[in-house]
């Protein structure tokens, strides 16, 4: 049976993106100050951590083609 790499990628990417977006919506629910107490520093830490993880994941997609760009003479 031939492996359909493109189809596998699309299927998994769509499912994982949907799951990620759902988790972001759940995180957004925590913004209700009527139900939760939090500081601006806590919010900044949450989003900076998410931003770092997102940037690292995005870098992995481009690193396959730019692996040897680290050093030049």
mmCIF file as Biopython writes it, N, C-alpha, C and O atoms, coordinates in Angstrom:
data_model
#
loop_
_atom_site.group_PDB
_atom_site.id
_atom_site.type_symbol
_atom_site.label_atom_id
_atom_site.label_alt_id
_atom_site.label_comp_id
_atom_site.label_asym_id
_atom_site.label_entity_id
_atom_site.label_seq_id
_atom_site.pdbx_PDB_ins_code
_atom_site.Cartn_x
_atom_site.Cartn_y
_atom_site.Cartn_z
_atom_site.occupancy
_atom_site.B_iso_or_equiv
_atom_site.auth_seq_id
_atom_site.auth_asym_id
_atom_site.pdbx_PDB_model_num
ATOM 1   N N  . UNK A ? 1  ? 0.850   -1.187 0.000  1.0 0.0 1  A 1 
ATOM 2   C CA . UNK A ? 1  ? 0.000   0.000  0.000  1.0 0.0 1  A 1 
ATOM 3   C C  . UNK A ? 1  ? 0.894   1.248  0.000  1.0 0.0 1  A 1 
ATOM 4   O O  . UNK A ? 1  ? 1.739   1.406  0.881  1.0 0.0 1  A 1 
ATOM 5   N N  . UNK A ? 2  ? 0.709   2.113  -0.968 1.0 0.0 2  A 1 
ATOM 6   C CA . UNK A ? 2  ? 1.508   3.332  -1.085 1.0 0.0 2  A 1 
ATOM 7   C C  . UNK A ? 2  ? 1.086   4.336  -0.023 1.0 0.0 2  A 1 
ATOM 8   O O  . UNK A ? 2  ? -0.095  4.486  0.291  1.0 0.0 2  A 1 
ATOM 9   N N  . UNK A ? 3  ? 2.075   5.010  0.511  1.0 0.0 3  A 1 
ATOM 10  C CA . UNK A ? 3  ? 1.826   6.013  1.544  1.0 0.0 3  A 1 
ATOM 11  C C  . UNK A ? 3  ? 1.438   7.327  0.876  1.0 0.0 3  A 1 
ATOM 12  O O  . UNK A ? 3  ? 2.129   7.789  -0.032 1.0 0.0 3  A 1 
ATOM 13  N N  . UNK A ? 4  ? 0.361   7.917  1.309  1.0 0.0 4  A 1 
ATOM 14  C CA . UNK A ? 4  ? -0.087  9.204  0.774  1.0 0.0 4  A 1 
ATOM 15  C C  . UNK A ? 4  ? 0.359   10.297 1.741  1.0 0.0 4  A 1 
ATOM 16  O O  . UNK A ? 4  ? -0.426  10.761 2.568  1.0 0.0 4  A 1 
ATOM 17  N N  . UNK A ? 5  ? 1.626   10.705 1.632  1.0 0.0 5  A 1 
ATOM 18  C CA . UNK A ? 5  ? 2.199   11.672 2.566  1.0 0.0 5  A 1 
ATOM 19  C C  . UNK A ? 5  ? 1.445   13.005 2.557  1.0 0.0 5  A 1 
ATOM 20  O O  . UNK A ? 5  ? 1.207   13.597 3.609  1.0 0.0 5  A 1 
ATOM 21  N N  . UNK A ? 6  ? 1.079   13.460 1.386  1.0 0.0 6  A 1 
ATOM 22  C CA . UNK A ? 6  ? 0.366   14.738 1.264  1.0 0.0 6  A 1 
ATOM 23  C C  . UNK A ? 6  ? -0.993  14.651 1.954  1.0 0.0 6  A 1 
ATOM 24  O O  . UNK A ? 6  ? -1.373  15.540 2.715  1.0 0.0 6  A 1 
ATOM 25  N N  . UNK A ? 7  ? -1.713  13.575 1.680  1.0 0.0 7  A 1 
ATOM 26  C CA . UNK A ? 7  ? -3.023  13.385 2.295  1.0 0.0 7  A 1 
ATOM 27  C C  . UNK A ? 7  ? -2.922  13.242 3.808  1.0 0.0 7  A 1 
ATOM 28  O O  . UNK A ? 7  ? -3.735  13.795 4.548  1.0 0.0 7  A 1 
ATOM 29  N N  . UNK A ? 8  ? -1.908  12.490 4.264  1.0 0.0 8  A 1 
ATOM 30  C CA . UNK A ? 8  ? -1.699  12.336 5.709  1.0 0.0 8  A 1 
ATOM 31  C C  . UNK A ? 8  ? -1.431  13.688 6.357  1.0 0.0 8  A 1 
ATOM 32  O O  . UNK A ? 8  ? -1.988  14.010 7.406  1.0 0.0 8  A 1 
ATOM 33  N N  . UNK A ? 9  ? -0.557  14.483 5.707  1.0 0.0 9  A 1 
ATOM 34  C CA . UNK A ? 9  ? -0.232  15.797 6.250  1.0 0.0 9  A 1 
ATOM 35  C C  . UNK A ? 9  ? -1.481  16.665 6.360  1.0 0.0 9  A 1 
ATOM 36  O O  . UNK A ? 9  ? -1.743  17.259 7.407  1.0 0.0 9  A 1 
ATOM 37  N N  . UNK A ? 10 ? -2.237  16.734 5.294  1.0 0.0 10 A 1 
ATOM 38  C CA . UNK A ? 10 ? -3.434  17.587 5.279  1.0 0.0 10 A 1 
ATOM 39  C C  . UNK A ? 10 ? -4.438  17.154 6.344  1.0 0.0 10 A 1 
ATOM 40  O O  . UNK A ? 10 ? -4.991  17.986 7.062  1.0 0.0 10 A 1 
ATOM 41  N N  . UNK A ? 11 ? -4.667  15.851 6.439  1.0 0.0 11 A 1 
ATOM 42  C CA . UNK A ? 11 ? -5.631  15.332 7.415  1.0 0.0 11 A 1 
ATOM 43  C C  . UNK A ? 11 ? -5.177  15.656 8.842  1.0 0.0 11 A 1 
ATOM 44  O O  . UNK A ? 11 ? -5.955  16.164 9.649  1.0 0.0 11 A 1 
ATOM 45  N N  . UNK A ? 12 ? -3.921  15.357 9.137  1.0 0.0 12 A 1 
ATOM 46  C CA . UNK A ? 12 ? -3.410  15.609 10.481 1.0 0.0 12 A 1 
ATOM 47  C C  . UNK A ? 12 ? -3.327  17.104 10.790 1.0 0.0 12 A 1 
ATOM 48  O O  . UNK A ? 12 ? -3.660  17.534 11.895 1.0 0.0 12 A 1 
ATOM 49  N N  . UNK A ? 13 ? -2.881  17.893 9.810  1.0 0.0 13 A 1 
ATOM 50  C CA . UNK A ? 13 ? -2.759  19.342 10.016 1.0 0.0 13 A 1 
ATOM 51  C C  . UNK A ? 13 ? -4.125  19.968 10.287 1.0 0.0 13 A 1 
ATOM 52  O O  . UNK A ? 13 ? -4.253  20.822 11.165 1.0 0.0 13 A 1 
ATOM 53  N N  . UNK A ? 14 ? -5.139  19.551 9.544  1.0 0.0 14 A 1 
ATOM 54  C CA . UNK A ? 14 ? -6.486  20.096 9.759  1.0 0.0 14 A 1 
ATOM 55  C C  . UNK A ? 14 ? -7.012  19.720 11.134 1.0 0.0 14 A 1 
ATOM 56  O O  . UNK A ? 14 ? -7.558  20.568 11.841 1.0 0.0 14 A 1 
ATOM 57  N N  . UNK A ? 15 ? -6.857  18.462 11.523 1.0 0.0 15 A 1 
ATOM 58  C CA . UNK A ? 15 ? -7.342  18.025 12.837 1.0 0.0 15 A 1 
ATOM 59  C C  . UNK A ? 15 ? -6.599  18.712 13.970 1.0 0.0 15 A 1 
ATOM 60  O O  . UNK A ? 15 ? -7.213  19.161 14.938 1.0 0.0 15 A 1 
ATOM 61  N N  . UNK A ? 16 ? -5.282  18.796 13.855 1.0 0.0 16 A 1 
ATOM 62  C CA . UNK A ? 16 ? -4.487  19.411 14.927 1.0 0.0 16 A 1 
ATOM 63  C C  . UNK A ? 16 ? -4.711  20.912 14.997 1.0 0.0 16 A 1 
ATOM 64  O O  . UNK A ? 16 ? -4.701  21.490 16.084 1.0 0.0 16 A 1 
ATOM 65  N N  . UNK A ? 17 ? -4.913  21.546 13.852 1.0 0.0 17 A 1 
ATOM 66  C CA . UNK A ? 17 ? -5.203  22.982 13.858 1.0 0.0 17 A 1 
ATOM 67  C C  . UNK A ? 17 ? -6.556  23.247 14.504 1.0 0.0 17 A 1 
ATOM 68  O O  . UNK A ? 17 ? -6.696  24.179 15.296 1.0 0.0 17 A 1 
ATOM 69  N N  . UNK A ? 18 ? -7.549  22.434 14.169 1.0 0.0 18 A 1 
ATOM 70  C CA . UNK A ? 18 ? -8.867  22.574 14.805 1.0 0.0 18 A 1 
ATOM 71  C C  . UNK A ? 18 ? -8.758  22.416 16.324 1.0 0.0 18 A 1 
ATOM 72  O O  . UNK A ? 18 ? -9.349  23.191 17.076 1.0 0.0 18 A 1 
ATOM 73  N N  . UNK A ? 19 ? -8.010  21.425 16.766 1.0 0.0 19 A 1 
ATOM 74  C CA . UNK A ? 19 ? -7.835  21.190 18.203 1.0 0.0 19 A 1 
ATOM 75  C C  . UNK A ? 19 ? -7.131  22.364 18.878 1.0 0.0 19 A 1 
ATOM 76  O O  . UNK A ? 19 ? -7.508  22.787 19.971 1.0 0.0 19 A 1 
ATOM 77  N N  . UNK A ? 20 ? -6.110  22.879 18.211 1.0 0.0 20 A 1 
ATOM 78  C CA . UNK A ? 20 ? -5.371  24.020 18.756 1.0 0.0 20 A 1 
ATOM 79  C C  . UNK A ? 20 ? -6.271  25.247 18.879 1.0 0.0 20 A 1 
ATOM 80  O O  . UNK A ? 20 ? -6.253  25.936 19.899 1.0 0.0 20 A 1 
ATOM 81  N N  . UNK A ? 21 ? -7.055  25.515 17.843 1.0 0.0 21 A 1 
ATOM 82  C CA . UNK A ? 21 ? -7.968  26.665 17.874 1.0 0.0 21 A 1 
ATOM 83  C C  . UNK A ? 21 ? -9.017  26.503 18.973 1.0 0.0 21 A 1 
ATOM 84  O O  . UNK A ? 21 ? -9.387  27.479 19.625 1.0 0.0 21 A 1 
ATOM 85  N N  . UNK A ? 22 ? -9.489  25.293 19.177 1.0 0.0 22 A 1 
ATOM 86  C CA . UNK A ? 22 ? -10.455 25.039 20.251 1.0 0.0 22 A 1 
ATOM 87  C C  . UNK A ? 22 ? -9.822  25.317 21.614 1.0 0.0 22 A 1 
ATOM 88  O O  . UNK A ? 22 ? -10.467 25.897 22.487 1.0 0.0 22 A 1 
ATOM 89  N N  . UNK A ? 23 ? -8.589  24.916 21.800 1.0 0.0 23 A 1 
ATOM 90  C CA . UNK A ? 23 ? -7.904  25.167 23.063 1.0 0.0 23 A 1 
ATOM 91  C C  . UNK A ? 23 ? -7.683  26.675 23.274 1.0 0.0 23 A 1 
ATOM 92  O O  . UNK A ? 23 ? -7.757  27.162 24.402 1.0 0.0 23 A 1 
ATOM 93  N N  . UNK A ? 24 ? -7.415  27.398 22.201 1.0 0.0 24 A 1 
ATOM 94  C CA . UNK A ? 24 ? -7.262  28.857 22.301 1.0 0.0 24 A 1 
ATOM 95  C C  . UNK A ? 24 ? -8.588  29.487 22.724 1.0 0.0 24 A 1 
ATOM 96  O O  . UNK A ? 24 ? -8.606  30.400 23.549 1.0 0.0 24 A 1 
ATOM 97  N N  . UNK A ? 25 ? -9.686  29.009 22.167 1.0 0.0 25 A 1 
ATOM 98  C CA . UNK A ? 25 ? -11.004 29.525 22.574 1.0 0.0 25 A 1 
ATOM 99  C C  . UNK A ? 25 ? -11.270 29.230 24.051 1.0 0.0 25 A 1 
ATOM 100 O O  . UNK A ? 25 ? -11.849 30.056 24.756 1.0 0.0 25 A 1 
ATOM 101 N N  . UNK A ? 26 ? -10.853 28.074 24.510 1.0 0.0 26 A 1 
ATOM 102 C CA . UNK A ? 26 ? -11.018 27.744 25.935 1.0 0.0 26 A 1 
ATOM 103 C C  . UNK A ? 26 ? -10.158 28.645 26.798 1.0 0.0 26 A 1 
ATOM 104 O O  . UNK A ? 26 ? -10.584 29.068 27.873 1.0 0.0 26 A 1 
ATOM 105 N N  . UNK A ? 27 ? -8.953  28.942 26.339 1.0 0.0 27 A 1 
ATOM 106 C CA . UNK A ? 27 ? -8.080  29.863 27.066 1.0 0.0 27 A 1 
ATOM 107 C C  . UNK A ? 27 ? -8.711  31.251 27.108 1.0 0.0 27 A 1 
ATOM 108 O O  . UNK A ? 27 ? -8.644  31.942 28.124 1.0 0.0 27 A 1 
ATOM 109 N N  . UNK A ? 28 ? -9.315  31.647 26.010 1.0 0.0 28 A 1 
ATOM 110 C CA . UNK A ? 28 ? -9.985  32.943 25.921 1.0 0.0 28 A 1 
ATOM 111 C C  . UNK A ? 28 ? -11.091 33.076 26.968 1.0 0.0 28 A 1 
ATOM 112 O O  . UNK A ? 28 ? -11.339 34.170 27.475 1.0 0.0 28 A 1 
ATOM 113 N N  . UNK A ? 29 ? -11.746 31.979 27.289 1.0 0.0 29 A 1 
ATOM 114 C CA . UNK A ? 29 ? -12.805 32.010 28.299 1.0 0.0 29 A 1 
ATOM 115 C C  . UNK A ? 29 ? -12.289 32.444 29.668 1.0 0.0 29 A 1 
ATOM 116 O O  . UNK A ? 29 ? -13.060 32.937 30.491 1.0 0.0 29 A 1 
ATOM 117 N N  . UNK A ? 30 ? -10.996 32.265 29.915 1.0 0.0 30 A 1 
ATOM 118 C CA . UNK A ? 30 ? -10.415 32.674 31.195 1.0 0.0 30 A 1 
ATOM 119 C C  . UNK A ? 30 ? -10.336 34.193 31.347 1.0 0.0 30 A 1 
ATOM 120 O O  . UNK A ? 30 ? -10.033 34.688 32.433 1.0 0.0 30 A 1 
ATOM 121 N N  . UNK A ? 31 ? -10.602 34.929 30.283 1.0 0.0 31 A 1 
ATOM 122 C CA . UNK A ? 31 ? -10.500 36.389 30.336 1.0 0.0 31 A 1 
ATOM 123 C C  . UNK A ? 31 ? -11.648 37.032 31.117 1.0 0.0 31 A 1 
ATOM 124 O O  . UNK A ? 31 ? -11.594 38.227 31.407 1.0 0.0 31 A 1 
ATOM 125 N N  . UNK A ? 32 ? -12.659 36.282 31.454 1.0 0.0 32 A 1 
ATOM 126 C CA . UNK A ? 32 ? -13.818 36.810 32.173 1.0 0.0 32 A 1 
ATOM 127 C C  . UNK A ? 32 ? -13.436 37.145 33.612 1.0 0.0 32 A 1 
ATOM 128 O O  . UNK A ? 32 ? -13.311 36.254 34.452 1.0 0.0 32 A 1 
ATOM 129 N N  . UNK A ? 33 ? -13.253 38.429 33.888 1.0 0.0 33 A 1 
ATOM 130 C CA . UNK A ? 33 ? -12.842 38.868 35.230 1.0 0.0 33 A 1 
ATOM 131 C C  . UNK A ? 33 ? -13.928 38.620 36.273 1.0 0.0 33 A 1 
ATOM 132 O O  . UNK A ? 33 ? -13.647 38.628 37.472 1.0 0.0 33 A 1 
ATOM 133 N N  . UNK A ? 34 ? -15.136 38.404 35.840 1.0 0.0 34 A 1 
ATOM 134 C CA . UNK A ? 34 ? -16.202 38.083 36.783 1.0 0.0 34 A 1 
ATOM 135 C C  . UNK A ? 34 ? -16.035 36.703 37.395 1.0 0.0 34 A 1 
ATOM 136 O O  . UNK A ? 34 ? -16.503 36.438 38.502 1.0 0.0 34 A 1 
ATOM 137 N N  . UNK A ? 35 ? -15.365 35.835 36.666 1.0 0.0 35 A 1 
ATOM 138 C CA . UNK A ? 35 ? -15.162 34.473 37.139 1.0 0.0 35 A 1 
ATOM 139 C C  . UNK A ? 35 ? -13.737 34.182 37.594 1.0 0.0 35 A 1 
ATOM 140 O O  . UNK A ? 35 ? -13.516 33.248 38.365 1.0 0.0 35 A 1 
ATOM 141 N N  . UNK A ? 36 ? -12.767 34.967 37.127 1.0 0.0 36 A 1 
ATOM 142 C CA . UNK A ? 36 ? -11.365 34.672 37.397 1.0 0.0 36 A 1 
ATOM 143 C C  . UNK A ? 36 ? -10.617 35.926 37.809 1.0 0.0 36 A 1 
ATOM 144 O O  . UNK A ? 36 ? -10.969 37.036 37.411 1.0 0.0 36 A 1 
ATOM 145 N N  . UNK A ? 37 ? -9.581  35.734 38.611 1.0 0.0 37 A 1 
ATOM 146 C CA . UNK A ? 37 ? -8.713  36.821 39.036 1.0 0.0 37 A 1 
ATOM 147 C C  . UNK A ? 37 ? -7.308  36.525 38.533 1.0 0.0 37 A 1 
ATOM 148 O O  . UNK A ? 37 ? -6.765  35.456 38.810 1.0 0.0 37 A 1 
ATOM 149 N N  . UNK A ? 38 ? -6.717  37.457 37.801 1.0 0.0 38 A 1 
ATOM 150 C CA . UNK A ? 38 ? -5.386  37.249 37.242 1.0 0.0 38 A 1 
ATOM 151 C C  . UNK A ? 38 ? -4.704  38.598 37.074 1.0 0.0 38 A 1 
ATOM 152 O O  . UNK A ? 38 ? -5.350  39.645 37.058 1.0 0.0 38 A 1 
ATOM 153 N N  . UNK A ? 39 ? -3.384  38.545 36.950 1.0 0.0 39 A 1 
ATOM 154 C CA . UNK A ? 39 ? -2.604  39.766 36.759 1.0 0.0 39 A 1 
ATOM 155 C C  . UNK A ? 39 ? -2.196  39.904 35.294 1.0 0.0 39 A 1 
ATOM 156 O O  . UNK A ? 39 ? -2.218  38.941 34.528 1.0 0.0 39 A 1 
ATOM 157 N N  . UNK A ? 40 ? -1.827  41.117 34.934 1.0 0.0 40 A 1 
ATOM 158 C CA . UNK A ? 40 ? -1.330  41.354 33.579 1.0 0.0 40 A 1 
ATOM 159 C C  . UNK A ? 40 ? -0.050  40.554 33.336 1.0 0.0 40 A 1 
ATOM 160 O O  . UNK A ? 40 ? 0.189   40.086 32.223 1.0 0.0 40 A 1 
ATOM 161 N N  . UNK A ? 41 ? 0.768   40.398 34.373 1.0 0.0 41 A 1 
ATOM 162 C CA . UNK A ? 41 ? 2.014   39.629 34.245 1.0 0.0 41 A 1 
ATOM 163 C C  . UNK A ? 41 ? 1.715   38.166 33.939 1.0 0.0 41 A 1 
ATOM 164 O O  . UNK A ? 41 ? 2.426   37.546 33.148 1.0 0.0 41 A 1 
ATOM 165 N N  . UNK A ? 42 ? 0.683   37.610 34.546 1.0 0.0 42 A 1 
ATOM 166 C CA . UNK A ? 42 ? 0.307   36.221 34.275 1.0 0.0 42 A 1 
ATOM 167 C C  . UNK A ? 42 ? -0.162  36.055 32.836 1.0 0.0 42 A 1 
ATOM 168 O O  . UNK A ? 42 ? 0.182   35.082 32.166 1.0 0.0 42 A 1 
ATOM 169 N N  . UNK A ? 43 ? -0.947  37.014 32.372 1.0 0.0 43 A 1 
ATOM 170 C CA . UNK A ? 43 ? -1.442  36.970 30.999 1.0 0.0 43 A 1 
ATOM 171 C C  . UNK A ? 43 ? -0.265  37.079 30.025 1.0 0.0 43 A 1 
ATOM 172 O O  . UNK A ? 43 ? -0.197  36.344 29.040 1.0 0.0 43 A 1 
ATOM 173 N N  . UNK A ? 44 ? 0.659   38.000 30.308 1.0 0.0 44 A 1 
ATOM 174 C CA . UNK A ? 44 ? 1.831   38.164 29.450 1.0 0.0 44 A 1 
ATOM 175 C C  . UNK A ? 44 ? 2.660   36.883 29.405 1.0 0.0 44 A 1 
ATOM 176 O O  . UNK A ? 44 ? 3.155   36.501 28.344 1.0 0.0 44 A 1 
ATOM 177 N N  . UNK A ? 45 ? 2.813   36.224 30.541 1.0 0.0 45 A 1 
ATOM 178 C CA . UNK A ? 45 ? 3.591   34.980 30.589 1.0 0.0 45 A 1 
ATOM 179 C C  . UNK A ? 45 ? 2.921   33.886 29.750 1.0 0.0 45 A 1 
ATOM 180 O O  . UNK A ? 45 ? 3.596   33.151 29.030 1.0 0.0 45 A 1 
ATOM 181 N N  . UNK A ? 46 ? 1.608   33.785 29.846 1.0 0.0 46 A 1 
ATOM 182 C CA . UNK A ? 46 ? 0.870   32.794 29.053 1.0 0.0 46 A 1 
ATOM 183 C C  . UNK A ? 46 ? 1.119   33.020 27.570 1.0 0.0 46 A 1 
ATOM 184 O O  . UNK A ? 46 ? 1.488   32.092 26.851 1.0 0.0 46 A 1 
ATOM 185 N N  . UNK A ? 47 ? 0.918   34.254 27.110 1.0 0.0 47 A 1 
ATOM 186 C CA . UNK A ? 47 ? 0.995   34.522 25.680 1.0 0.0 47 A 1 
ATOM 187 C C  . UNK A ? 47 ? 2.417   34.571 25.155 1.0 0.0 47 A 1 
ATOM 188 O O  . UNK A ? 47 ? 2.646   34.268 23.984 1.0 0.0 47 A 1 
ATOM 189 N N  . UNK A ? 48 ? 3.374   34.943 25.983 1.0 0.0 48 A 1 
ATOM 190 C CA . UNK A ? 48 ? 4.764   34.893 25.521 1.0 0.0 48 A 1 
ATOM 191 C C  . UNK A ? 48 ? 5.215   33.441 25.388 1.0 0.0 48 A 1 
ATOM 192 O O  . UNK A ? 48 ? 5.953   33.108 24.461 1.0 0.0 48 A 1 
ATOM 193 N N  . UNK A ? 49 ? 4.784   32.584 26.291 1.0 0.0 49 A 1 
ATOM 194 C CA . UNK A ? 49 ? 5.119   31.162 26.204 1.0 0.0 49 A 1 
ATOM 195 C C  . UNK A ? 49 ? 4.490   30.534 24.962 1.0 0.0 49 A 1 
ATOM 196 O O  . UNK A ? 49 ? 5.142   29.774 24.246 1.0 0.0 49 A 1 
ATOM 197 N N  . UNK A ? 50 ? 3.239   30.851 24.714 1.0 0.0 50 A 1 
ATOM 198 C CA . UNK A ? 50 ? 2.568   30.335 23.510 1.0 0.0 50 A 1 
ATOM 199 C C  . UNK A ? 50 ? 3.259   30.867 22.256 1.0 0.0 50 A 1 
ATOM 200 O O  . UNK A ? 50 ? 3.475   30.121 21.302 1.0 0.0 50 A 1 
ATOM 201 N N  . UNK A ? 51 ? 3.602   32.143 22.256 1.0 0.0 51 A 1 
ATOM 202 C CA . UNK A ? 51 ? 4.276   32.747 21.109 1.0 0.0 51 A 1 
ATOM 203 C C  . UNK A ? 51 ? 5.620   32.092 20.822 1.0 0.0 51 A 1 
ATOM 204 O O  . UNK A ? 51 ? 5.962   31.857 19.663 1.0 0.0 51 A 1 
ATOM 205 N N  . UNK A ? 52 ? 6.385   31.795 21.873 1.0 0.0 52 A 1 
ATOM 206 C CA . UNK A ? 52 ? 7.676   31.130 21.700 1.0 0.0 52 A 1 
ATOM 207 C C  . UNK A ? 52 ? 7.495   29.725 21.116 1.0 0.0 52 A 1 
ATOM 208 O O  . UNK A ? 52 ? 8.230   29.316 20.217 1.0 0.0 52 A 1 
ATOM 209 N N  . UNK A ? 53 ? 6.514   29.001 21.635 1.0 0.0 53 A 1 
ATOM 210 C CA . UNK A ? 53 ? 6.261   27.647 21.132 1.0 0.0 53 A 1 
ATOM 211 C C  . UNK A ? 53 ? 5.806   27.690 19.673 1.0 0.0 53 A 1 
ATOM 212 O O  . UNK A ? 53 ? 6.202   26.844 18.871 1.0 0.0 53 A 1 
ATOM 213 N N  . UNK A ? 54 ? 4.988   28.659 19.337 1.0 0.0 54 A 1 
ATOM 214 C CA . UNK A ? 54 ? 4.512   28.803 17.963 1.0 0.0 54 A 1 
ATOM 215 C C  . UNK A ? 54 ? 5.660   29.155 17.019 1.0 0.0 54 A 1 
ATOM 216 O O  . UNK A ? 54 ? 5.753   28.611 15.919 1.0 0.0 54 A 1 
ATOM 217 N N  . UNK A ? 55 ? 6.530   30.065 17.452 1.0 0.0 55 A 1 
ATOM 218 C CA . UNK A ? 55 ? 7.686   30.445 16.633 1.0 0.0 55 A 1 
ATOM 219 C C  . UNK A ? 55 ? 8.625   29.256 16.426 1.0 0.0 55 A 1 
ATOM 220 O O  . UNK A ? 55 ? 9.160   29.072 15.333 1.0 0.0 55 A 1 
ATOM 221 N N  . UNK A ? 56 ? 8.825   28.458 17.462 1.0 0.0 56 A 1 
ATOM 222 C CA . UNK A ? 56 ? 9.687   27.274 17.339 1.0 0.0 56 A 1 
ATOM 223 C C  . UNK A ? 56 ? 9.083   26.262 16.375 1.0 0.0 56 A 1 
ATOM 224 O O  . UNK A ? 56 ? 9.799   25.671 15.567 1.0 0.0 56 A 1 
ATOM 225 N N  . UNK A ? 57 ? 7.778   26.061 16.455 1.0 0.0 57 A 1 
ATOM 226 C CA . UNK A ? 57 ? 7.112   25.124 15.549 1.0 0.0 57 A 1 
ATOM 227 C C  . UNK A ? 57 ? 7.199   25.616 14.111 1.0 0.0 57 A 1 
ATOM 228 O O  . UNK A ? 57 ? 7.462   24.834 13.198 1.0 0.0 57 A 1 
ATOM 229 N N  . UNK A ? 58 ? 6.978   26.911 13.911 1.0 0.0 58 A 1 
ATOM 230 C CA . UNK A ? 58 ? 7.045   27.476 12.562 1.0 0.0 58 A 1 
ATOM 231 C C  . UNK A ? 58 ? 8.457   27.349 12.000 1.0 0.0 58 A 1 
ATOM 232 O O  . UNK A ? 58 ? 8.626   27.066 10.814 1.0 0.0 58 A 1 
ATOM 233 N N  . UNK A ? 59 ? 9.462   27.552 12.831 1.0 0.0 59 A 1 
ATOM 234 C CA . UNK A ? 59 ? 10.854  27.443 12.391 1.0 0.0 59 A 1 
ATOM 235 C C  . UNK A ? 59 ? 11.176  26.033 11.917 1.0 0.0 59 A 1 
ATOM 236 O O  . UNK A ? 59 ? 11.978  25.856 11.000 1.0 0.0 59 A 1 
ATOM 237 N N  . UNK A ? 60 ? 10.566  25.041 12.524 1.0 0.0 60 A 1 
ATOM 238 C CA . UNK A ? 60 ? 10.804  23.654 12.113 1.0 0.0 60 A 1 
ATOM 239 C C  . UNK A ? 60 ? 10.365  23.425 10.662 1.0 0.0 60 A 1 
ATOM 240 O O  . UNK A ? 60 ? 10.970  22.617 9.957  1.0 0.0 60 A 1 
ATOM 241 N N  . UNK A ? 61 ? 9.335   24.118 10.216 1.0 0.0 61 A 1 
ATOM 242 C CA . UNK A ? 61 ? 8.857   23.954 8.852  1.0 0.0 61 A 1 
ATOM 243 C C  . UNK A ? 61 ? 9.840   24.534 7.835  1.0 0.0 61 A 1 
ATOM 244 O O  . UNK A ? 61 ? 9.943   24.024 6.720  1.0 0.0 61 A 1 
ATOM 245 N N  . UNK A ? 62 ? 10.556  25.585 8.202  1.0 0.0 62 A 1 
ATOM 246 C CA . UNK A ? 62 ? 11.493  26.177 7.254  1.0 0.0 62 A 1 
ATOM 247 C C  . UNK A ? 62 ? 12.908  25.645 7.437  1.0 0.0 62 A 1 
ATOM 248 O O  . UNK A ? 62 ? 13.749  25.847 6.561  1.0 0.0 62 A 1 
ATOM 249 N N  . UNK A ? 63 ? 13.195  24.979 8.538  1.0 0.0 63 A 1 
ATOM 250 C CA . UNK A ? 63 ? 14.556  24.523 8.805  1.0 0.0 63 A 1 
ATOM 251 C C  . UNK A ? 63 ? 15.004  23.419 7.862  1.0 0.0 63 A 1 
ATOM 252 O O  . UNK A ? 63 ? 16.205  23.238 7.659  1.0 0.0 63 A 1 
ATOM 253 N N  . UNK A ? 64 ? 14.080  22.684 7.286  1.0 0.0 64 A 1 
ATOM 254 C CA . UNK A ? 64 ? 14.453  21.610 6.364  1.0 0.0 64 A 1 
ATOM 255 C C  . UNK A ? 64 ? 15.178  22.152 5.145  1.0 0.0 64 A 1 
ATOM 256 O O  . UNK A ? 64 ? 16.044  21.476 4.588  1.0 0.0 64 A 1 
ATOM 257 N N  . UNK A ? 65 ? 14.840  23.355 4.726  1.0 0.0 65 A 1 
ATOM 258 C CA . UNK A ? 65 ? 15.471  23.922 3.532  1.0 0.0 65 A 1 
ATOM 259 C C  . UNK A ? 65 ? 16.599  24.887 3.873  1.0 0.0 65 A 1 
ATOM 260 O O  . UNK A ? 65 ? 17.369  25.254 2.985  1.0 0.0 65 A 1 
ATOM 261 N N  . UNK A ? 66 ? 16.722  25.306 5.122  1.0 0.0 66 A 1 
ATOM 262 C CA . UNK A ? 66 ? 17.724  26.305 5.474  1.0 0.0 66 A 1 
ATOM 263 C C  . UNK A ? 66 ? 18.668  25.815 6.571  1.0 0.0 66 A 1 
ATOM 264 O O  . UNK A ? 66 ? 19.259  26.632 7.277  1.0 0.0 66 A 1 
ATOM 265 N N  . UNK A ? 67 ? 18.820  24.521 6.724  1.0 0.0 67 A 1 
ATOM 266 C CA . UNK A ? 67 ? 19.641  23.963 7.797  1.0 0.0 67 A 1 
ATOM 267 C C  . UNK A ? 67 ? 21.077  24.468 7.765  1.0 0.0 67 A 1 
ATOM 268 O O  . UNK A ? 67 ? 21.638  24.744 8.826  1.0 0.0 67 A 1 
ATOM 269 N N  . UNK A ? 68 ? 21.679  24.599 6.623  1.0 0.0 68 A 1 
ATOM 270 C CA . UNK A ? 68 ? 23.091  24.928 6.527  1.0 0.0 68 A 1 
ATOM 271 C C  . UNK A ? 68 ? 23.342  26.428 6.390  1.0 0.0 68 A 1 
ATOM 272 O O  . UNK A ? 68 ? 24.418  26.815 5.935  1.0 0.0 68 A 1 
ATOM 273 N N  . UNK A ? 69 ? 22.419  27.262 6.755  1.0 0.0 69 A 1 
ATOM 274 C CA . UNK A ? 69 ? 22.596  28.707 6.660  1.0 0.0 69 A 1 
ATOM 275 C C  . UNK A ? 69 ? 23.258  29.301 7.889  1.0 0.0 69 A 1 
ATOM 276 O O  . UNK A ? 69 ? 23.528  30.502 7.907  1.0 0.0 69 A 1 
ATOM 277 N N  . UNK A ? 70 ? 23.529  28.510 8.915  1.0 0.0 70 A 1 
ATOM 278 C CA . UNK A ? 70 ? 24.062  29.018 10.171 1.0 0.0 70 A 1 
ATOM 279 C C  . UNK A ? 70 ? 25.467  29.583 10.028 1.0 0.0 70 A 1 
ATOM 280 O O  . UNK A ? 70 ? 25.816  30.531 10.731 1.0 0.0 70 A 1 
ATOM 281 N N  . UNK A ? 71 ? 26.277  29.031 9.145  1.0 0.0 71 A 1 
ATOM 282 C CA . UNK A ? 71 ? 27.671  29.443 9.046  1.0 0.0 71 A 1 
ATOM 283 C C  . UNK A ? 71 ? 28.043  29.793 7.615  1.0 0.0 71 A 1 
ATOM 284 O O  . UNK A ? 71 ? 27.752  29.047 6.681  1.0 0.0 71 A 1 
ATOM 285 N N  . UNK A ? 72 ? 28.688  30.934 7.460  1.0 0.0 72 A 1 
ATOM 286 C CA . UNK A ? 72 ? 29.174  31.345 6.129  1.0 0.0 72 A 1 
ATOM 287 C C  . UNK A ? 72 ? 30.513  32.050 6.288  1.0 0.0 72 A 1 
ATOM 288 O O  . UNK A ? 72 ? 30.749  32.734 7.285  1.0 0.0 72 A 1 
ATOM 289 N N  . UNK A ? 73 ? 31.379  31.883 5.313  1.0 0.0 73 A 1 
ATOM 290 C CA . UNK A ? 73 ? 32.657  32.592 5.290  1.0 0.0 73 A 1 
ATOM 291 C C  . UNK A ? 73 ? 32.573  33.817 4.411  1.0 0.0 73 A 1 
ATOM 292 O O  . UNK A ? 73 ? 33.556  34.543 4.267  1.0 0.0 73 A 1 
#
